[in-house]
Each structure stands twice: as C-alpha cells, then as structure tokens.
C-alpha cells in the first residue's frame, strides 16, 4: 500500500510552513525530522521547518495509518517524497 495510491487516506500534497501557510515546499526537499500521531492522523515535521499531515478518511484508512505509524521511524532522515511513494 502506497500513501499516494490509497483511496482511504488524505495527505498534504505540498508541505507548508505552519506560520506562513502560503509557503509551500516540494516534497523531495522536505526531510523528516520527527512525527506525532493523533488518533487517525500523523503530523510530519521536517528539518526545513515545514509540516504535512496524513490522515484516514474512513475506518480502513485508520488501519493504514496504524501500519504507516509502525514503519515511519525507519523514514526519519528521508524525504517526504520517499514516504509518499514507499510501499507500506
């Protein structure tokens, strides 16, 4: 299951600065620093100060979020583009 291909997930297409919402950054330039999980939603924090979200649209999406949460520690230091295209 890839995040970009899942019909059960909604995700931020272009990470943005939390305080300057209009500043979007290409996914390949955003390197994962850490993340936080809140129910069926993952907040990704990148080294360049931007953030992105991945969240479940339905109960099946919640299960996919759980699967992503398990493997996401292996993606610290990798780009958001890699995360979106990874096979979870």
Secondary structure, 3 states (H helix, E strand, C coil): CCHHHCCCEEECCCEEECCCCCCEECHHHCEEEEEEEECCEEEEEECCCEEEEEEECCHHHHHHHHHHHHHHHHHCCCEHHHHHHCCC
